[in-house]
Amino acid sequence: MIVIIDALNKHEHPDLVRGMHRLRARVFRDRLGWDVTVTDGEEHDLFDNLDPAYLVSVTPDGDVVGCMRILQTTGPHMMADVFAPLLDGEPPLRSARLWEATRFCVDTAELTDRRGPRSISQVTGELMIGACEYAMESGITDAVAVIDPLMHRILKRSGNGPSGYLGSPRQMGKVVAMAVLLDCTEERVRNIRQCTGITGDVFRPEPVAIAQVAGRAGAPRPALTIADAGLPASHAA
C-alpha cells in the first residue's frame, strides 16, 4: 500500500526514505545504466532538495517496493530544466494546479507477482491510483511526465493513457522520450481500477507504516531485486 511522504512528515519515515532512494539506485544506475548520482547506495538529484512529495509503496513487512516523485511545476522541475528539448521550443507548462511526476519505479519481484487482469502489477496499479487520488485531494487537475515507448504501453494498458502530448518524441540517451499530459479525474481512477482489478483504499495509515518499519529495526533486510521503470535513460526522469 501507499504512504505519502512530504516535507511535513519526512522526519517520521527515515527508513522508508532511505529504502526509496536505495531502490532508485538499483533501478536507475544498476539496471538501466542512467547517469545518476549515487552516494552510499542511494540515488538523489537536485530536485529532491525542493521538498517534493513521494508516493512510496510498502509491503506489510515494511519493504519499499515502488515509488514516484511529485513536484510542483511553478518552480524548477525536470520538464523545464532537463527535458526542455522535447517541447520543440515551446515554454514548459507551469501552474499551481499542475504537477510533474518523475522517478517512477517498481521492484521487479512485484512485476511478476500479483498481476491484474491486464498483466499490470499490484504495486504499479496502486501507485497510479494513489497519485491520481492524492492529486485530486490536493486540488491538482493535471500532471506532466516524460516517458518512453515501454511506459507509454504500460500506461495505456492500465487505463492510464495520456490525455495529451507535448512537443514531439526525441531520442535522448538510449531511448525515445516523449512528454505527456495526464488529467487527474475520477474517470481516470475508475479506468485504472477496472484495468488492474484493484478495489478499496490504496493508502496505508501513517501510524501503521511507522509501526511496521519500526518493528523491523535491527532485523536483517532481504535484498530488493532491481526494479523496472519505463522512463527514458541518460537524463533520469
N, C-alpha and C positions, 0 to 999 in steps of 0.2 A: 504494500500500500504506500501511498504518497505522504511525505512530510514536506511542508513548506518551510524553507529556511531563508530568512532575510536579515537585514541589519539589526532588527529589533530582537530577534531570538537566536542569532548565530552563536552567541556565547553559551547557550544551553545545549548545543549539539556539536561539540568539538569532534567527537568520534565520527559522526555522520559526515561532517565537513571534510575531515581527513579521508574518510573512505571514498567520498565523491571525487576528490582530487586524485586519489590513487587510481581509481577506476578510469578517470580521464587519461592518466598517463599510460595505462595499459592499452587503452583504445587508440589514442591519437598518435602516440610515439611508437609504442611497441608493435601494434598490429597494422596500423595504417601508414606508418612512416612519415607522419607530418612533422614539419619543422616547428616544434613547440618547445617551450621551456619547462623542464622537469627538474625539480630540486627535492632531494630526499624522497624520491619516489612519487612526488605529487606534481601534477600539471597545473600551472597557473598562467594567466596572462594579465595584461594591464586592465582589461575590462572587469576582472574580478575585484579590482580596487575601487570600483564605482558603486558599491553597495547594491548589486543586483539581487534578485530573488532566485532561489533554486528550488526546483521540484526534485526531490530525492526519493527514489523507490527503495523501500526497505523490507526485507523478509521478516517473518516472525522471530527469527533468531538475531535480528539486528544487523544483517549484512546489507551493504549498499549494492544493488543490482541494476540501477539505472539512474539517470539524472538528466536534467535540462536546465539551462540558464535563461532567465528572463530579465531584460534590461529595457529601460525607457529609451525612446528614440529622440527625446528632446535634447539630449546631450551627446557625448561621444558614444558611438556604437559601431559594430563591425560593418554593417551595411554602408555606413557613411565613410568610415576611416580605413577599411581594409578591402571591401568588395565594391567600391565605387565604380570600377571599370565595367561591372555588369550592367550599370544603369544607362549606358550609352550617352553619357554626357548630361543626363537629367539629374537634378538635385535629389538627394535622398528624401524620402518621406519623413516628416517629423510631426509628431502630435502627442499630446498628453494622453490620448486615448489609443495610441498605437505602441505595441511592444515589439521587441526583437527577441526571437527565440534562437539560441545557439547552444553548442556543446551538448547536443542530444546523443546519448549513448546508452546501450543496454548490455548487460552481461551476456556473453554468448551462451551460457547454460540456459538462460531464460529464452533464448531464441529457438531452442529445440524442445523446451518443456512448456506445458500449459498453454498451448496454442488455441486460438479461437477458430470460428468457422472458416475464416479466410487465411488461415495459417499465420495470423498475427499473434505474437507472444503476448501473454498477460501483462507483462511489465510495459511493453510498448503501448498497448491499448490504454493502460491506466495513466501513463504519462501524458498521452494525448488528451484523454478525457479531463485529467486533472488540470492541465494547462488551460484548456478552454473554460472550464468551470471557474477556476481561480481568476482568469482574466475578466470574465463577466461579473464576478462578485466585486472586482476592483474597478469597474467602470470602463474596461478596455473593450473596444469594439473590433479591433483587427490586430494581426501580428504579421511581421515580416520575417523571412528566413532565407538562408542560402542553402540550397540542396543540390544533390547530383541526381542523375537519372535513376539510380537504385532507390534513393529515398523518395523520389517522385513516385515510383511504382508502389512503394510501401504506403505512402500517404493515400494514394488513390484506392488501393486495395482495402485500406482500413476505413474508408468512408470519410477520410480527412483530406481530400484532394484540394489543391489550391483554388482559391476564389478569383485569383488574378495573377498576372505575371508582370514583372518589372524589367524593363530593358530586354536584353536578349542573352541566350546562353553563350558562354565563353569558356574556352579551355583555360583552366587555372591549375597548374601543377599536373597531377596525374589524371584528373577527371574533368569532365564538362560540368561547370557550375551554372546554376540559374537562381535568380532572385524571385521569390514568390510572396504572394499576399494570401493570408488566411483569415476569413472573418470568424469572429468568436460569437457563436449563436447557439441557441437551444437546438436548432435543426442539425447543426454540425455534431453536437454531443449525441443526439439521437442516432445519427448515422454511424458514428464511431461505435456506439454501444451495440447497435444492430450487427455491424460487421465483425465485431470482436467477441460478441456474446457476453460482455461484461455488464452486470447489473449491480445496483447498490452503490453505496458510497465508496469512493476510491481513496479517501483521505484517512490517515491514521491520526487519532488524537495525540497531541504532543506529549502529554504525560505518559502515555503508553509507550511511545517511541523512546523517550528518555529512559524509562524503566527497563525496557528490553535491552538497550545498549549498555546501560549501567550493569545489568545482570551478567553481561559477558566480560566485564572488566577483568583483566588478568587471565582470561581463558585464551588458549591458542585459537587463532582465527584461521579458518580454512582459506587457502589461496583462491582468489577470484579468477575465473577464466577471463581471457581478453574479450572485451565487448565488441559488438558490431555497431557501426554508425554509418548512416547514409549521407554524410556531409562531405564536401569536397576537400581534397588533400591540398598540400602546400601551405595555404593560409587556412588555419583551422577555424571552422565556423562554430 
